[in-house]
Amino acid sequence: MSACSIRTVPTAPKVPIRVNGVTISRAVISREVQNHPAPTPVAAWRAAALALVLREALAQEARRLGIRAEPATDAEGRRETEEEAGMRALVEREAVVPEPTEEECRRYYERNRARFRAPDLVEASHILFAARKDDATGYELARLNARTVVAMLKADPDTFEELARVHSACPSAELGGSLGQVTTGQTTPEFEAALLGMRPGETSSEPVETRYGFHVIRLGRRIDGCTLPFEAVRQRIAEYLSEAVRRRAQAQYVARLLAQARIEGIEIPAPGALNVH
């Protein structure tokens, strides 16, 4: 969306936008629009104008209080301007965030124990007979070979690893077919369904068909997931709670600042609708 196209939108606001008497020009808003994707040009214009109003109010307050800070560089190598650093330091100073207490962390943990449960795991091995459905002859040959190996394993289950090394088209053949520990969603739905219906130590009685071809599967053991102890997740919980409180505090501070400012030409939304980050 170009700045030129925004300037030609007849429904874009015509009233000058001012913050404590400082005018934000239409040209500046037009350049800012590219940073605010929206369903319509007018919505993008409004989002850009609001962002600039917020920026101007913060910059004015930082100058009024004499707040300065060393510009920081983000993970992508972009460096703040001195004005941006001052605005950041202002919000950090004014939106004071207390550290969550031990009691608050424990209460969150008890109310959300399911979030801290390690997933159930299974140890699985397979022998893959790769096949494509657009190759009818090869597909049926793979099915036949898989059934042959199933019959061989029924006669001698202890030869699974040896047969995997000889026949499997999967890189796991080098490990005797072992896939290690897998959890829900890490294999195909058909493969997963077969594992769910098997007992530890059991080999599939029929080849399992997936988009990769045919599998002869062996289930090693099941490992039930367990809830991680509070001590193992306490720091993660504290960081999450701190971030949530920080965002609320910043939004509340910005809302107060805008309420105290003399803003003309644009309606300021409710605090919850402001993007202050």
Contacts in CASP RR format, 6 or more apart in sequence:
PFRMAT RR
TARGET T0000
AUTHOR 0000-0000-0000
METHOD contacts of the structure
MODEL  1
MSACSIRTVPTAPKVPIRVNGVTISRAVISREVQNHPAPTPVAAWRAAAL
ALVLREALAQEARRLGIRAEPATDAEGRRETEEEAGMRALVEREAVVPEP
TEEECRRYYERNRARFRAPDLVEASHILFAARKDDATGYELARLNARTVV
AMLKADPDTFEELARVHSACPSAELGGSLGQVTTGQTTPEFEAALLGMRP
GETSSEPVETRYGFHVIRLGRRIDGCTLPFEAVRQRIAEYLSEAVRRRAQ
AQYVARLLAQARIEGIEIPAPGALNVH
1 33 0 8 1.000
1 34 0 8 1.000
1 37 0 8 1.000
1 41 0 8 1.000
1 44 0 8 1.000
2 34 0 8 1.000
3 27 0 8 1.000
3 30 0 8 1.000
3 31 0 8 1.000
3 33 0 8 1.000
3 34 0 8 1.000
4 30 0 8 1.000
5 41 0 8 1.000
6 12 0 8 1.000
6 29 0 8 1.000
6 30 0 8 1.000
6 33 0 8 1.000
6 41 0 8 1.000
6 44 0 8 1.000
6 45 0 8 1.000
7 26 0 8 1.000
7 30 0 8 1.000
9 41 0 8 1.000
9 42 0 8 1.000
9 45 0 8 1.000
11 42 0 8 1.000
12 26 0 8 1.000
12 41 0 8 1.000
12 42 0 8 1.000
12 45 0 8 1.000
13 45 0 8 1.000
13 46 0 8 1.000
13 49 0 8 1.000
13 265 0 8 1.000
13 266 0 8 1.000
15 264 0 8 1.000
15 265 0 8 1.000
15 266 0 8 1.000
16 23 0 8 1.000
16 264 0 8 1.000
16 265 0 8 1.000
17 23 0 8 1.000
17 24 0 8 1.000
17 29 0 8 1.000
17 49 0 8 1.000
17 52 0 8 1.000
17 53 0 8 1.000
17 263 0 8 1.000
17 264 0 8 1.000
17 265 0 8 1.000
17 266 0 8 1.000
18 24 0 8 1.000
18 262 0 8 1.000
18 263 0 8 1.000
18 264 0 8 1.000
18 265 0 8 1.000
19 53 0 8 1.000
19 56 0 8 1.000
19 57 0 8 1.000
19 60 0 8 1.000
19 261 0 8 1.000
19 262 0 8 1.000
19 263 0 8 1.000
20 57 0 8 1.000
20 60 0 8 1.000
20 261 0 8 1.000
20 262 0 8 1.000
20 263 0 8 1.000
21 262 0 8 1.000
21 264 0 8 1.000
22 56 0 8 1.000
22 60 0 8 1.000
24 49 0 8 1.000
24 52 0 8 1.000
24 53 0 8 1.000
24 56 0 8 1.000
28 52 0 8 1.000
29 45 0 8 1.000
29 48 0 8 1.000
29 49 0 8 1.000
29 52 0 8 1.000
30 48 0 8 1.000
32 48 0 8 1.000
32 49 0 8 1.000
32 51 0 8 1.000
32 52 0 8 1.000
33 41 0 8 1.000
33 44 0 8 1.000
33 45 0 8 1.000
33 48 0 8 1.000
35 48 0 8 1.000
35 51 0 8 1.000
36 44 0 8 1.000
36 47 0 8 1.000
36 48 0 8 1.000
36 51 0 8 1.000
37 44 0 8 1.000
38 44 0 8 1.000
38 46 0 8 1.000
38 47 0 8 1.000
46 266 0 8 1.000
49 266 0 8 1.000
50 266 0 8 1.000
50 268 0 8 1.000
50 269 0 8 1.000
50 274 0 8 1.000
50 275 0 8 1.000
51 275 0 8 1.000
53 258 0 8 1.000
53 263 0 8 1.000
53 266 0 8 1.000
53 268 0 8 1.000
54 254 0 8 1.000
54 258 0 8 1.000
54 274 0 8 1.000
54 276 0 8 1.000
55 87 0 8 1.000
57 254 0 8 1.000
57 257 0 8 1.000
57 258 0 8 1.000
57 261 0 8 1.000
57 263 0 8 1.000
58 87 0 8 1.000
58 90 0 8 1.000
58 91 0 8 1.000
58 254 0 8 1.000
58 257 0 8 1.000
59 83 0 8 1.000
59 86 0 8 1.000
59 87 0 8 1.000
60 261 0 8 1.000
61 90 0 8 1.000
61 257 0 8 1.000
62 68 0 8 1.000
62 83 0 8 1.000
62 86 0 8 1.000
62 87 0 8 1.000
62 89 0 8 1.000
62 90 0 8 1.000
65 90 0 8 1.000
67 86 0 8 1.000
67 89 0 8 1.000
67 90 0 8 1.000
67 93 0 8 1.000
68 82 0 8 1.000
68 85 0 8 1.000
68 86 0 8 1.000
68 89 0 8 1.000
69 85 0 8 1.000
69 86 0 8 1.000
69 88 0 8 1.000
69 89 0 8 1.000
70 85 0 8 1.000
71 79 0 8 1.000
71 80 0 8 1.000
71 81 0 8 1.000
71 82 0 8 1.000
71 84 0 8 1.000
71 85 0 8 1.000
72 79 0 8 1.000
72 80 0 8 1.000
72 85 0 8 1.000
72 88 0 8 1.000
73 79 0 8 1.000
73 80 0 8 1.000
80 88 0 8 1.000
91 250 0 8 1.000
91 253 0 8 1.000
91 254 0 8 1.000
91 276 0 8 1.000
94 253 0 8 1.000
95 246 0 8 1.000
95 249 0 8 1.000
95 250 0 8 1.000
95 252 0 8 1.000
95 253 0 8 1.000
96 249 0 8 1.000
97 242 0 8 1.000
97 245 0 8 1.000
97 246 0 8 1.000
97 249 0 8 1.000
98 245 0 8 1.000
99 238 0 8 1.000
99 242 0 8 1.000
100 237 0 8 1.000
100 238 0 8 1.000
100 241 0 8 1.000
100 242 0 8 1.000
100 245 0 8 1.000
104 241 0 8 1.000
105 230 0 8 1.000
105 234 0 8 1.000
105 237 0 8 1.000
105 238 0 8 1.000
105 241 0 8 1.000
106 230 0 8 1.000
108 237 0 8 1.000
108 240 0 8 1.000
108 241 0 8 1.000
109 116 0 8 1.000
109 230 0 8 1.000
109 233 0 8 1.000
109 234 0 8 1.000
109 237 0 8 1.000
113 227 0 8 1.000
116 227 0 8 1.000
116 228 0 8 1.000
116 232 0 8 1.000
116 233 0 8 1.000
117 225 0 8 1.000
117 226 0 8 1.000
117 227 0 8 1.000
117 228 0 8 1.000
118 225 0 8 1.000
118 226 0 8 1.000
118 227 0 8 1.000
118 228 0 8 1.000
119 183 0 8 1.000
119 184 0 8 1.000
119 225 0 8 1.000
120 183 0 8 1.000
120 184 0 8 1.000
120 222 0 8 1.000
120 223 0 8 1.000
120 224 0 8 1.000
120 225 0 8 1.000
121 181 0 8 1.000
121 182 0 8 1.000
121 183 0 8 1.000
121 222 0 8 1.000
121 223 0 8 1.000
121 225 0 8 1.000
122 181 0 8 1.000
122 182 0 8 1.000
122 183 0 8 1.000
122 195 0 8 1.000
122 219 0 8 1.000
122 220 0 8 1.000
122 221 0 8 1.000
122 222 0 8 1.000
122 223 0 8 1.000
123 178 0 8 1.000
123 180 0 8 1.000
123 181 0 8 1.000
123 182 0 8 1.000
123 219 0 8 1.000
123 220 0 8 1.000
123 221 0 8 1.000
123 223 0 8 1.000
124 178 0 8 1.000
124 179 0 8 1.000
124 180 0 8 1.000
124 182 0 8 1.000
124 187 0 8 1.000
124 195 0 8 1.000
124 217 0 8 1.000
124 218 0 8 1.000
124 219 0 8 1.000
124 220 0 8 1.000
125 160 0 8 1.000
125 161 0 8 1.000
125 164 0 8 1.000
125 172 0 8 1.000
125 176 0 8 1.000
125 177 0 8 1.000
125 178 0 8 1.000
125 179 0 8 1.000
125 180 0 8 1.000
125 217 0 8 1.000
125 218 0 8 1.000
125 220 0 8 1.000
126 164 0 8 1.000
126 168 0 8 1.000
126 170 0 8 1.000
126 172 0 8 1.000
126 177 0 8 1.000
126 179 0 8 1.000
126 191 0 8 1.000
126 215 0 8 1.000
126 216 0 8 1.000
126 217 0 8 1.000
126 218 0 8 1.000
127 146 0 8 1.000
127 149 0 8 1.000
127 160 0 8 1.000
127 163 0 8 1.000
127 164 0 8 1.000
127 167 0 8 1.000
127 168 0 8 1.000
127 170 0 8 1.000
127 173 0 8 1.000
127 177 0 8 1.000
127 215 0 8 1.000
127 216 0 8 1.000
128 168 0 8 1.000
128 169 0 8 1.000
128 170 0 8 1.000
128 212 0 8 1.000
128 213 0 8 1.000
128 214 0 8 1.000
128 215 0 8 1.000
129 142 0 8 1.000
129 143 0 8 1.000
129 145 0 8 1.000
129 146 0 8 1.000
129 149 0 8 1.000
129 167 0 8 1.000
129 168 0 8 1.000
129 169 0 8 1.000
129 207 0 8 1.000
129 213 0 8 1.000
129 214 0 8 1.000
129 215 0 8 1.000
129 216 0 8 1.000
130 142 0 8 1.000
130 169 0 8 1.000
130 212 0 8 1.000
130 213 0 8 1.000
131 138 0 8 1.000
131 139 0 8 1.000
131 141 0 8 1.000
131 142 0 8 1.000
131 143 0 8 1.000
131 212 0 8 1.000
131 213 0 8 1.000
131 214 0 8 1.000
132 138 0 8 1.000
132 139 0 8 1.000
132 213 0 8 1.000
133 139 0 8 1.000
139 213 0 8 1.000
142 213 0 8 1.000
142 214 0 8 1.000
143 207 0 8 1.000
143 209 0 8 1.000
143 214 0 8 1.000
145 167 0 8 1.000
145 214 0 8 1.000
146 207 0 8 1.000
146 214 0 8 1.000
146 215 0 8 1.000
146 216 0 8 1.000
147 206 0 8 1.000
147 207 0 8 1.000
149 163 0 8 1.000
149 167 0 8 1.000
149 216 0 8 1.000
150 203 0 8 1.000
150 204 0 8 1.000
150 205 0 8 1.000
150 206 0 8 1.000
150 207 0 8 1.000
150 216 0 8 1.000
152 159 0 8 1.000
152 163 0 8 1.000
153 159 0 8 1.000
153 160 0 8 1.000
153 163 0 8 1.000
153 203 0 8 1.000
153 216 0 8 1.000
154 203 0 8 1.000
154 205 0 8 1.000
157 203 0 8 1.000
160 176 0 8 1.000
160 177 0 8 1.000
160 203 0 8 1.000
160 218 0 8 1.000
161 176 0 8 1.000
161 177 0 8 1.000
161 178 0 8 1.000
162 176 0 8 1.000
164 172 0 8 1.000
164 173 0 8 1.000
164 176 0 8 1.000
164 177 0 8 1.000
165 173 0 8 1.000
165 174 0 8 1.000
165 176 0 8 1.000
165 177 0 8 1.000
166 173 0 8 1.000
167 173 0 8 1.000
168 176 0 8 1.000
168 177 0 8 1.000
170 177 0 8 1.000
172 178 0 8 1.000
172 179 0 8 1.000
179 187 0 8 1.000
181 223 0 8 1.000
184 192 0 8 1.000
185 192 0 8 1.000
187 195 0 8 1.000
188 210 0 8 1.000
188 211 0 8 1.000
188 212 0 8 1.000
190 208 0 8 1.000
190 209 0 8 1.000
190 210 0 8 1.000
191 208 0 8 1.000
191 210 0 8 1.000
191 215 0 8 1.000
191 217 0 8 1.000
194 204 0 8 1.000
194 208 0 8 1.000
194 215 0 8 1.000
194 217 0 8 1.000
195 217 0 8 1.000
195 219 0 8 1.000
198 204 0 8 1.000
198 217 0 8 1.000
198 219 0 8 1.000
199 219 0 8 1.000
200 219 0 8 1.000
200 220 0 8 1.000
200 221 0 8 1.000
200 222 0 8 1.000
201 218 0 8 1.000
201 219 0 8 1.000
201 220 0 8 1.000
201 221 0 8 1.000
202 218 0 8 1.000
202 219 0 8 1.000
203 216 0 8 1.000
203 217 0 8 1.000
203 218 0 8 1.000
203 219 0 8 1.000
204 215 0 8 1.000
204 216 0 8 1.000
204 217 0 8 1.000
204 218 0 8 1.000
207 214 0 8 1.000
207 215 0 8 1.000
207 216 0 8 1.000
208 214 0 8 1.000
208 215 0 8 1.000
208 216 0 8 1.000
208 217 0 8 1.000
209 215 0 8 1.000
247 276 0 8 1.000
247 277 0 8 1.000
250 276 0 8 1.000
250 277 0 8 1.000
251 271 0 8 1.000
251 272 0 8 1.000
251 274 0 8 1.000
251 276 0 8 1.000
252 271 0 8 1.000
254 271 0 8 1.000
254 274 0 8 1.000
254 276 0 8 1.000
255 271 0 8 1.000
255 272 0 8 1.000
255 274 0 8 1.000
258 268 0 8 1.000
258 274 0 8 1.000
259 268 0 8 1.000
268 274 0 8 1.000
END
